[in-house]
Amino acid sequence: MRFSMISATAIMAGLTATGSAFVIDTFSDTTCGGSVQTSVNTWDNTCATWPKAFKSFRVTTWGGSHQVGYFFAPDNCGSLPGALFNGYVDSSTHDLDQTTCFHFNGAAANAVASYAG
């Protein structure tokens, strides 16, 4: 079977059109100190339950347009209204900008979800 450059490009475009990830670094204290994990990647319309518990985070890569990040505890993806914290993680709203440390008032999160707002 032969693939043309056009069909290969179409396949790659289809795979990347499903959503766009936002990426965060996570920390053990509420002031973005004590690194826990770097490059925690959450794709749009998914929930990541693999992060280790963290008390603060900083966005390092914005997601797609109107993408909202939700942060949960204990280690599951709960209902969106029960999230510890949420905010836009995209480059157009600047809700959760890349220069600010965000925290959960002393609570720890260990699941992160992303949905289009």
N, CA, C and O atoms as CSV, one atom per row, in Angstrom:
chain,resi,resn,atom,element,x,y,z
A,1,MET,N,N,0.854,-1.174,0.000
A,1,MET,CA,C,0.000,0.000,0.000
A,1,MET,C,C,0.896,1.232,0.000
A,1,MET,O,O,1.835,1.325,0.790
A,2,ARG,N,N,0.606,2.162,-0.875
A,2,ARG,CA,C,1.391,3.394,-0.965
A,2,ARG,C,C,0.572,4.566,-0.438
A,2,ARG,O,O,-0.619,4.690,-0.723
A,3,PHE,N,N,1.230,5.421,0.334
A,3,PHE,CA,C,0.598,6.641,0.821
A,3,PHE,C,C,1.229,7.829,0.115
A,3,PHE,O,O,2.449,7.914,-0.031
A,4,SER,N,N,0.396,8.716,-0.305
A,4,SER,CA,C,0.923,9.944,-0.895
A,4,SER,C,C,1.190,10.945,0.222
A,4,SER,O,O,0.739,10.766,1.353
A,5,MET,N,N,1.913,11.979,-0.104
A,5,MET,CA,C,2.178,13.040,0.870
A,5,MET,C,C,0.871,13.679,1.319
A,5,MET,O,O,0.738,14.062,2.482
A,6,ILE,N,N,-0.088,13.800,0.417
A,6,ILE,CA,C,-1.380,14.404,0.765
A,6,ILE,C,C,-2.128,13.532,1.755
A,6,ILE,O,O,-2.677,14.053,2.726
A,7,SER,N,N,-2.170,12.222,1.546
A,7,SER,CA,C,-2.900,11.361,2.473
A,7,SER,C,C,-2.199,11.297,3.829
A,7,SER,O,O,-2.869,11.240,4.860
A,8,ALA,N,N,-0.872,11.307,3.849
A,8,ALA,CA,C,-0.152,11.323,5.122
A,8,ALA,C,C,-0.436,12.610,5.882
A,8,ALA,O,O,-0.632,12.584,7.098
A,9,THR,N,N,-0.460,13.734,5.175
A,9,THR,CA,C,-0.766,15.021,5.805
A,9,THR,C,C,-2.190,15.033,6.335
A,9,THR,O,O,-2.436,15.551,7.425
A,10,ALA,N,N,-3.131,14.472,5.587
A,10,ALA,CA,C,-4.527,14.423,6.026
A,10,ALA,C,C,-4.681,13.572,7.271
A,10,ALA,O,O,-5.450,13.923,8.167
A,11,ILE,N,N,-3.968,12.465,7.344
A,11,ILE,CA,C,-4.039,11.606,8.527
A,11,ILE,C,C,-3.489,12.344,9.750
A,11,ILE,O,O,-4.100,12.319,10.818
A,12,MET,N,N,-2.342,12.997,9.595
A,12,MET,CA,C,-1.761,13.738,10.717
A,12,MET,C,C,-2.666,14.879,11.154
A,12,MET,O,O,-2.793,15.126,12.353
A,13,ALA,N,N,-3.294,15.577,10.227
A,13,ALA,CA,C,-4.201,16.671,10.571
A,13,ALA,C,C,-5.397,16.138,11.340
A,13,ALA,O,O,-5.848,16.768,12.297
A,14,GLY,N,N,-5.912,14.995,10.941
A,14,GLY,CA,C,-7.039,14.393,11.638
A,14,GLY,C,C,-6.691,13.999,13.055
A,14,GLY,O,O,-7.510,14.147,13.961
A,15,LEU,N,N,-5.490,13.500,13.258
A,15,LEU,CA,C,-5.068,13.107,14.594
A,15,LEU,C,C,-4.850,14.305,15.498
A,15,LEU,O,O,-5.132,14.227,16.694
A,16,THR,N,N,-4.363,15.397,14.967
A,16,THR,CA,C,-4.093,16.568,15.801
A,16,THR,C,C,-5.316,17.442,16.010
A,16,THR,O,O,-5.291,18.321,16.871
A,17,ALA,N,N,-6.373,17.236,15.263
A,17,ALA,CA,C,-7.561,18.075,15.370
A,17,ALA,C,C,-8.426,17.720,16.562
A,17,ALA,O,O,-9.387,18.434,16.848
A,18,THR,N,N,-8.115,16.632,17.272
A,18,THR,CA,C,-8.961,16.184,18.365
A,18,THR,C,C,-8.883,17.074,19.584
A,18,THR,O,O,-9.812,17.065,20.393
A,19,GLY,N,N,-7.857,17.819,19.752
A,19,GLY,CA,C,-7.742,18.683,20.916
A,19,GLY,C,C,-6.315,19.109,21.103
A,19,GLY,O,O,-5.410,18.660,20.400
A,20,SER,N,N,-6.134,19.966,22.043
A,20,SER,CA,C,-4.833,20.556,22.264
A,20,SER,C,C,-4.555,20.495,23.750
A,20,SER,O,O,-5.437,20.791,24.556
A,21,ALA,N,N,-3.355,20.121,24.124
A,21,ALA,CA,C,-3.028,19.931,25.531
A,21,ALA,C,C,-2.603,21.227,26.197
A,21,ALA,O,O,-2.054,22.124,25.557
A,22,PHE,N,N,-2.869,21.308,27.498
A,22,PHE,CA,C,-2.191,22.321,28.291
A,22,PHE,C,C,-1.236,21.567,29.207
A,22,PHE,O,O,-1.492,20.424,29.588
A,23,VAL,N,N,-0.145,22.214,29.551
A,23,VAL,CA,C,0.912,21.569,30.323
A,23,VAL,C,C,1.197,22.416,31.558
A,23,VAL,O,O,1.254,23.643,31.480
A,24,ILE,N,N,1.377,21.745,32.709
A,24,ILE,CA,C,1.689,22.442,33.954
A,24,ILE,C,C,2.887,21.786,34.637
A,24,ILE,O,O,3.179,20.611,34.412
A,25,ASP,N,N,3.568,22.556,35.467
A,25,ASP,CA,C,4.527,22.028,36.422
A,25,ASP,C,C,3.840,22.062,37.772
A,25,ASP,O,O,3.133,23.022,38.078
A,26,THR,N,N,4.031,21.023,38.595
A,26,THR,CA,C,3.349,20.931,39.883
A,26,THR,C,C,4.358,20.998,41.029
A,26,THR,O,O,5.529,20.651,40.872
A,27,PHE,N,N,3.864,21.461,42.202
A,27,PHE,CA,C,4.744,21.731,43.335
A,27,PHE,C,C,4.118,21.247,44.646
A,27,PHE,O,O,2.897,21.145,44.767
A,28,SER,N,N,4.977,20.952,45.621
A,28,SER,CA,C,4.512,20.386,46.892
A,28,SER,C,C,4.035,21.428,47.896
A,28,SER,O,O,3.333,21.079,48.846
A,29,ASP,N,N,4.396,22.702,47.713
A,29,ASP,CA,C,3.887,23.717,48.630
A,29,ASP,C,C,3.001,24.708,47.869
A,29,ASP,O,O,2.873,24.623,46.647
A,30,THR,N,N,2.399,25.636,48.589
A,30,THR,CA,C,1.431,26.548,47.975
A,30,THR,C,C,2.067,27.731,47.247
A,30,THR,O,O,1.355,28.569,46.693
A,31,THR,N,N,3.397,27.807,47.242
A,31,THR,CA,C,4.073,28.938,46.598
A,31,THR,C,C,4.954,28.499,45.424
A,31,THR,O,O,5.914,29.188,45.077
A,32,CYS,N,N,4.633,27.370,44.820
A,32,CYS,CA,C,5.388,26.814,43.684
A,32,CYS,C,C,6.832,26.501,44.049
A,32,CYS,O,O,7.753,26.729,43.265
A,33,GLY,N,N,7.008,25.977,45.248
A,33,GLY,CA,C,8.302,25.484,45.690
A,33,GLY,C,C,8.219,23.993,45.915
A,33,GLY,O,O,7.140,23.466,46.185
A,34,GLY,N,N,9.328,23.311,45.811
A,34,GLY,CA,C,9.350,21.867,45.999
A,34,GLY,C,C,8.720,21.154,44.821
A,34,GLY,O,O,7.589,20.675,44.911
A,35,SER,N,N,9.433,21.082,43.732
A,35,SER,CA,C,8.909,20.482,42.503
A,35,SER,C,C,8.411,19.056,42.740
A,35,SER,O,O,9.101,18.252,43.366
A,36,VAL,N,N,7.223,18.747,42.243
A,36,VAL,CA,C,6.658,17.400,42.319
A,36,VAL,C,C,6.796,16.720,40.966
A,36,VAL,O,O,7.420,15.665,40.860
A,37,GLN,N,N,6.218,17.318,39.932
A,37,GLN,CA,C,6.303,16.786,38.577
A,37,GLN,C,C,6.373,17.944,37.595
A,37,GLN,O,O,5.740,18.980,37.796
A,38,THR,N,N,7.139,17.764,36.541
A,38,THR,CA,C,7.181,18.757,35.473
A,38,THR,C,C,6.493,18.193,34.252
A,38,THR,O,O,6.426,16.979,34.062
A,39,SER,N,N,5.990,19.079,33.436
A,39,SER,CA,C,5.363,18.722,32.152
A,39,SER,C,C,4.177,17.775,32.295
A,39,SER,O,O,4.072,16.797,31.555
A,40,VAL,N,N,3.276,18.062,33.249
A,40,VAL,CA,C,2.033,17.303,33.373
A,40,VAL,C,C,1.134,17.753,32.227
A,40,VAL,O,O,0.727,18.913,32.172
A,41,ASN,N,N,0.829,16.852,31.327
A,41,ASN,CA,C,0.160,17.142,30.065
A,41,ASN,C,C,-1.282,16.645,30.123
A,41,ASN,O,O,-1.517,15.459,30.352
A,42,THR,N,N,-2.240,17.531,29.919
A,42,THR,CA,C,-3.660,17.156,29.933
A,42,THR,C,C,-4.307,17.581,28.626
A,42,THR,O,O,-4.460,18.775,28.365
A,43,TRP,N,N,-4.686,16.613,27.805
A,43,TRP,CA,C,-5.324,16.897,26.520
A,43,TRP,C,C,-6.751,17.376,26.729
A,43,TRP,O,O,-7.381,17.038,27.731
A,44,ASP,N,N,-7.262,18.162,25.789
A,44,ASP,CA,C,-8.633,18.651,25.840
A,44,ASP,C,C,-9.596,17.468,25.856
A,44,ASP,O,O,-9.387,16.472,25.163
A,45,ASN,N,N,-10.645,17.591,26.649
A,45,ASN,CA,C,-11.693,16.578,26.796
A,45,ASN,C,C,-11.183,15.278,27.390
A,45,ASN,O,O,-11.666,14.199,27.046
A,46,THR,N,N,-10.193,15.381,28.294
A,46,THR,CA,C,-9.690,14.216,29.018
A,46,THR,C,C,-9.506,14.583,30.486
A,46,THR,O,O,-9.597,15.748,30.871
A,47,CYS,N,N,-9.246,13.566,31.288
A,47,CYS,CA,C,-8.902,13.787,32.689
A,47,CYS,C,C,-7.702,12.918,33.025
A,47,CYS,O,O,-7.712,11.715,32.764
A,48,ALA,N,N,-6.682,13.511,33.596
A,48,ALA,CA,C,-5.456,12.807,33.960
A,48,ALA,C,C,-5.481,12.476,35.442
A,48,ALA,O,O,-5.492,13.376,36.282
A,49,THR,N,N,-5.489,11.196,35.768
A,49,THR,CA,C,-5.470,10.781,37.170
A,49,THR,C,C,-4.087,10.324,37.599
A,49,THR,O,O,-3.916,9.872,38.731
A,50,TRP,N,N,-3.106,10.429,36.732
A,50,TRP,CA,C,-1.758,9.967,37.058
A,50,TRP,C,C,-0.886,10.954,37.808
A,50,TRP,O,O,0.130,10.527,38.356
A,51,PRO,N,N,-1.204,12.260,37.879
A,51,PRO,CA,C,-0.285,13.151,38.599
A,51,PRO,C,C,-0.173,12.790,40.085
A,51,PRO,O,O,-1.138,12.347,40.706
A,52,LYS,N,N,1.012,12.988,40.630
A,52,LYS,CA,C,1.201,12.860,42.074
A,52,LYS,C,C,0.545,14.066,42.731
A,52,LYS,O,O,0.377,15.102,42.088
A,53,ALA,N,N,0.171,13.945,44.007
A,53,ALA,CA,C,-0.506,15.039,44.710
A,53,ALA,C,C,0.357,16.304,44.696
A,53,ALA,O,O,1.574,16.243,44.875
A,54,PHE,N,N,-0.292,17.447,44.480
A,54,PHE,CA,C,0.413,18.727,44.441
A,54,PHE,C,C,-0.458,19.818,45.038
A,54,PHE,O,O,-1.685,19.740,44.990
A,55,LYS,N,N,0.188,20.847,45.605
A,55,LYS,CA,C,-0.526,21.948,46.250
A,55,LYS,C,C,-0.513,23.237,45.448
A,55,LYS,O,O,-1.261,24.163,45.760
A,56,SER,N,N,0.322,23.313,44.420
A,56,SER,CA,C,0.333,24.487,43.550
A,56,SER,C,C,0.840,24.078,42.177
A,56,SER,O,O,1.406,23.000,41.994
A,57,PHE,N,N,0.621,24.968,41.220
A,57,PHE,CA,C,1.043,24.672,39.851
A,57,PHE,C,C,1.293,25.964,39.095
A,57,PHE,O,O,0.869,27.046,39.503
A,58,ARG,N,N,1.989,25.818,37.988
A,58,ARG,CA,C,2.226,26.924,37.063
A,58,ARG,C,C,2.007,26.389,35.652
A,58,ARG,O,O,2.544,25.339,35.301
A,59,VAL,N,N,1.227,27.097,34.844
A,59,VAL,CA,C,0.989,26.710,33.449
A,59,VAL,C,C,2.264,26.987,32.660
A,59,VAL,O,O,2.820,28.083,32.736
A,60,THR,N,N,2.726,25.990,31.901
A,60,THR,CA,C,3.918,26.182,31.068
A,60,THR,C,C,3.575,26.216,29.580
A,60,THR,O,O,4.305,26.811,28.788
A,61,THR,N,N,2.465,25.581,29.200
A,61,THR,CA,C,2.009,25.594,27.803
A,61,THR,C,C,0.495,25.723,27.799
A,61,THR,O,O,-0.203,24.917,28.415
A,62,TRP,N,N,-0.013,26.731,27.109
A,62,TRP,CA,C,-1.463,26.890,27.017
A,62,TRP,C,C,-2.073,25.858,26.093
A,62,TRP,O,O,-1.418,25.340,25.189
A,63,GLY,N,N,-3.341,25.572,26.338
A,63,GLY,CA,C,-4.093,24.651,25.502
A,63,GLY,C,C,-4.819,25.392,24.395
A,63,GLY,O,O,-4.506,26.539,24.078
A,64,GLY,N,N,-5.795,24.711,23.817
A,64,GLY,CA,C,-6.567,25.263,22.719
A,64,GLY,C,C,-7.515,26.360,23.172
A,64,GLY,O,O,-7.644,26.642,24.364
A,65,SER,N,N,-8.167,26.967,22.208
A,65,SER,CA,C,-9.075,28.080,22.451
A,65,SER,C,C,-10.195,27.689,23.415
A,65,SER,O,O,-10.863,26.673,23.225
A,66,HIS,N,N,-10.386,28.488,24.426
A,66,HIS,CA,C,-11.440,28.328,25.446
A,66,HIS,C,C,-11.336,27.009,26.202
A,66,HIS,O,O,-12.351,26.467,26.639
A,67,GLN,N,N,-10.137,26.494,26.359
A,67,GLN,CA,C,-9.907,25.286,27.137
A,67,GLN,C,C,-9.881,25.650,28.615
A,67,GLN,O,O,-9.212,26.603,29.012
A,68,VAL,N,N,-10.614,24.886,29.434
A,68,VAL,CA,C,-10.695,25.125,30.871
A,68,VAL,C,C,-10.048,23.946,31.597
A,68,VAL,O,O,-10.349,22.789,31.305
A,69,GLY,N,N,-9.156,24.247,32.547
A,69,GLY,CA,C,-8.549,23.221,33.381
A,69,GLY,C,C,-9.310,23.101,34.689
A,69,GLY,O,O,-9.694,24.108,35.284
A,70,TYR,N,N,-9.529,21.870,35.136
A,70,TYR,CA,C,-10.201,21.578,36.404
A,70,TYR,C,C,-9.265,20.717,37.245
A,70,TYR,O,O,-8.611,19.816,36.719
A,71,PHE,N,N,-9.196,20.986,38.538
A,71,PHE,CA,C,-8.266,20.303,39.429
A,71,PHE,C,C,-9.059,19.643,40.549
A,71,PHE,O,O,-9.889,20.288,41.191
A,72,PHE,N,N,-8.800,18.344,40.787
A,72,PHE,CA,C,-9.606,17.543,41.711
A,72,PHE,C,C,-8.771,16.869,42.797
A,72,PHE,O,O,-7.568,16.666,42.632
A,73,ALA,N,N,-9.418,16.527,43.900
A,73,ALA,CA,C,-8.885,15.664,44.960
A,73,ALA,C,C,-10.078,14.949,45.572
A,73,ALA,O,O,-11.183,15.486,45.489
A,74,PRO,N,N,-9.941,13.806,46.165
A,74,PRO,CA,C,-8.779,12.920,46.107
A,74,PRO,C,C,-8.680,12.255,44.743
A,74,PRO,O,O,-9.584,12.388,43.918
A,75,ASP,N,N,-7.632,11.569,44.512
A,75,ASP,CA,C,-7.173,11.073,43.222
A,75,ASP,C,C,-8.226,10.494,42.276
A,75,ASP,O,O,-8.174,9.315,41.926
A,76,ASN,N,N,-9.160,11.315,41.876
A,76,ASN,CA,C,-10.086,10.906,40.829
A,76,ASN,C,C,-10.587,12.140,40.101
A,76,ASN,O,O,-10.380,13.272,40.538
A,77,CYS,N,N,-11.233,11.900,39.010
A,77,CYS,CA,C,-11.820,12.988,38.233
A,77,CYS,C,C,-13.280,13.095,38.630
A,77,CYS,O,O,-14.127,12.374,38.103
A,78,GLY,N,N,-13.567,13.973,39.538
A,78,GLY,CA,C,-14.926,14.134,40.033
A,78,GLY,C,C,-15.789,14.955,39.090
A,78,GLY,O,O,-15.409,15.229,37.952
A,79,SER,N,N,-16.948,15.338,39.583
A,79,SER,CA,C,-17.827,16.175,38.769
A,79,SER,C,C,-17.242,17.582,38.695
A,79,SER,O,O,-16.617,18.051,39.646
A,80,LEU,N,N,-17.442,18.241,37.582
A,80,LEU,CA,C,-16.848,19.562,37.379
A,80,LEU,C,C,-17.230,20.569,38.453
A,80,LEU,O,O,-16.370,21.341,38.875
A,81,PRO,N,N,-18.501,20.602,38.926
A,81,PRO,CA,C,-18.824,21.564,39.989
A,81,PRO,C,C,-18.090,21.289,41.301
A,81,PRO,O,O,-17.979,22.186,42.137
A,82,GLY,N,N,-17.589,20.071,41.499
A,82,GLY,CA,C,-16.869,19.732,42.719
A,82,GLY,C,C,-15.366,19.945,42.645
A,82,GLY,O,O,-14.640,19.542,43.554
A,83,ALA,N,N,-14.890,20.570,41.582
A,83,ALA,CA,C,-13.456,20.788,41.414
A,83,ALA,C,C,-12.911,21.720,42.493
A,83,ALA,O,O,-13.598,22.640,42.936
A,84,LEU,N,N,-11.676,21.474,42.910
A,84,LEU,CA,C,-10.994,22.375,43.857
A,84,LEU,C,C,-10.770,23.747,43.249
A,84,LEU,O,O,-10.810,24.763,43.942
A,85,PHE,N,N,-10.533,23.761,41.931
A,85,PHE,CA,C,-10.119,24.983,41.249
A,85,PHE,C,C,-10.341,24.783,39.762
A,85,PHE,O,O,-10.233,23.664,39.259
A,86,ASN,N,N,-10.653,25.867,39.053
A,86,ASN,CA,C,-10.728,25.785,37.590
A,86,ASN,C,C,-10.443,27.152,36.993
A,86,ASN,O,O,-10.543,28.175,37.670
A,87,GLY,N,N,-10.089,27.153,35.726
A,87,GLY,CA,C,-9.824,28.396,35.015
A,87,GLY,C,C,-9.412,28.118,33.586
A,87,GLY,O,O,-8.994,27.009,33.251
A,88,TYR,N,N,-9.532,29.134,32.747
A,88,TYR,CA,C,-9.132,28.998,31.345
A,88,TYR,C,C,-7.613,28.832,31.254
A,88,TYR,O,O,-6.852,29.578,31.870
A,89,VAL,N,N,-7.201,27.854,30.483
A,89,VAL,CA,C,-5.773,27.571,30.286
A,89,VAL,C,C,-5.403,27.761,28.818
A,89,VAL,O,O,-4.655,26.972,28.242
A,90,ASP,N,N,-5.944,28.825,28.228
A,90,ASP,CA,C,-5.654,29.103,26.820
A,90,ASP,C,C,-4.990,30.464,26.671
A,90,ASP,O,O,-4.966,31.263,27.608
A,91,SER,N,N,-4.458,30.714,25.502
A,91,SER,CA,C,-3.707,31.953,25.281
A,91,SER,C,C,-4.596,33.159,25.004
A,91,SER,O,O,-4.102,34.286,24.964
A,92,SER,N,N,-5.897,32.948,24.811
A,92,SER,CA,C,-6.754,34.078,24.465
A,92,SER,C,C,-7.393,34.744,25.685
A,92,SER,O,O,-7.691,35.937,25.634
A,93,THR,N,N,-7.611,34.015,26.770
A,93,THR,CA,C,-8.286,34.615,27.924
A,93,THR,C,C,-7.303,35.107,28.986
A,93,THR,O,O,-7.614,36.037,29.729
A,94,HIS,N,N,-6.140,34.503,29.063
A,94,HIS,CA,C,-5.127,34.856,30.064
A,94,HIS,C,C,-5.661,34.709,31.488
A,94,HIS,O,O,-5.209,35.412,32.392
A,95,ASP,N,N,-6.621,33.798,31.696
A,95,ASP,CA,C,-7.170,33.542,33.021
A,95,ASP,C,C,-6.088,32.934,33.920
A,95,ASP,O,O,-5.811,33.458,34.999
A,96,LEU,N,N,-5.482,31.840,33.481
A,96,LEU,CA,C,-4.373,31.225,34.206
A,96,LEU,C,C,-3.113,31.478,33.392
A,96,LEU,O,O,-2.720,30.663,32.556
A,97,ASP,N,N,-2.487,32.618,33.651
A,97,ASP,CA,C,-1.327,32.987,32.840
A,97,ASP,C,C,-0.091,32.190,33.245
A,97,ASP,O,O,-0.081,31.513,34.273
A,98,GLN,N,N,0.926,32.280,32.440
A,98,GLN,CA,C,2.126,31.462,32.613
A,98,GLN,C,C,3.131,32.042,33.610
A,98,GLN,O,O,4.171,31.427,33.845
A,99,THR,N,N,2.861,33.177,34.186
A,99,THR,CA,C,3.815,33.768,35.130
A,99,THR,C,C,3.341,33.680,36.576
A,99,THR,O,O,4.065,34.084,37.486
A,100,THR,N,N,2.142,33.159,36.799
A,100,THR,CA,C,1.543,33.144,38.127
A,100,THR,C,C,1.542,31.747,38.722
A,100,THR,O,O,1.335,30.762,38.013
A,101,CYS,N,N,1.772,31.664,40.017
A,101,CYS,CA,C,1.653,30.407,40.758
A,101,CYS,C,C,0.223,30.318,41.296
A,101,CYS,O,O,-0.254,31.246,41.949
A,102,PHE,N,N,-0.452,29.216,41.024
A,102,PHE,CA,C,-1.822,29.006,41.487
A,102,PHE,C,C,-1.835,27.903,42.538
A,102,PHE,O,O,-1.063,26.948,42.449
A,103,HIS,N,N,-2.724,28.032,43.548
A,103,HIS,CA,C,-2.807,27.024,44.608
A,103,HIS,C,C,-4.258,26.804,45.002
A,103,HIS,O,O,-5.164,27.461,44.489
A,104,PHE,N,N,-4.464,25.869,45.922
A,104,PHE,CA,C,-5.810,25.429,46.312
A,104,PHE,C,C,-6.077,25.704,47.794
A,104,PHE,O,O,-6.740,24.906,48.458
A,105,ASN,N,N,-5.575,26.808,48.310
A,105,ASN,CA,C,-5.770,27.197,49.716
A,105,ASN,C,C,-5.350,26.089,50.682
A,105,ASN,O,O,-6.046,25.817,51.660
A,106,GLY,N,N,-4.220,25.457,50.410
A,106,GLY,CA,C,-3.687,24.431,51.301
A,106,GLY,C,C,-4.080,23.013,50.950
A,106,GLY,O,O,-3.443,22.071,51.420
A,107,ALA,N,N,-5.107,22.829,50.139
A,107,ALA,CA,C,-5.521,21.477,49.721
A,107,ALA,C,C,-4.551,20.951,48.673
A,107,ALA,O,O,-3.784,21.715,48.087
A,108,ALA,N,N,-4.589,19.651,48.441
A,108,ALA,CA,C,-3.744,19.033,47.414
A,108,ALA,C,C,-4.647,18.441,46.331
A,108,ALA,O,O,-5.681,17.841,46.623
A,109,ALA,N,N,-4.244,18.619,45.105
A,109,ALA,CA,C,-4.953,18.023,43.959
A,109,ALA,C,C,-4.118,16.860,43.436
A,109,ALA,O,O,-2.897,16.841,43.591
A,110,ASN,N,N,-4.786,15.894,42.816
A,110,ASN,CA,C,-4.047,14.826,42.171
A,110,ASN,C,C,-4.794,14.268,40.953
A,110,ASN,O,O,-4.599,13.118,40.560
A,111,ALA,N,N,-5.636,15.095,40.379
A,111,ALA,CA,C,-6.273,14.775,39.098
A,111,ALA,C,C,-6.545,16.102,38.384
A,111,ALA,O,O,-6.919,17.092,39.013
A,112,VAL,N,N,-6.356,16.107,37.080
A,112,VAL,CA,C,-6.510,17.317,36.280
A,112,VAL,C,C,-7.347,16.977,35.049
A,112,VAL,O,O,-7.072,15.998,34.355
A,113,ALA,N,N,-8.372,17.794,34.782
A,113,ALA,CA,C,-9.222,17.589,33.610
A,113,ALA,C,C,-9.182,18.833,32.727
A,113,ALA,O,O,-8.818,19.922,33.171
A,114,SER,N,N,-9.559,18.645,31.486
A,114,SER,CA,C,-9.576,19.747,30.529
A,114,SER,C,C,-10.778,19.603,29.605
A,114,SER,O,O,-10.978,18.559,28.984
A,115,TYR,N,N,-11.567,20.653,29.525
A,115,TYR,CA,C,-12.743,20.651,28.651
A,115,TYR,C,C,-12.891,22.014,28.009
A,115,TYR,O,O,-12.498,23.028,28.585
A,116,ALA,N,N,-13.456,22.037,26.823
A,116,ALA,CA,C,-13.711,23.308,26.136
A,116,ALA,C,C,-14.821,24.045,26.873
A,116,ALA,O,O,-15.857,23.469,27.203
A,117,GLY,N,N,-14.584,25.323,27.124
A,117,GLY,CA,C,-15.555,26.126,27.884
A,117,GLY,C,C,-16.502,26.873,26.996
A,117,GLY,O,O,-17.373,27.590,27.488
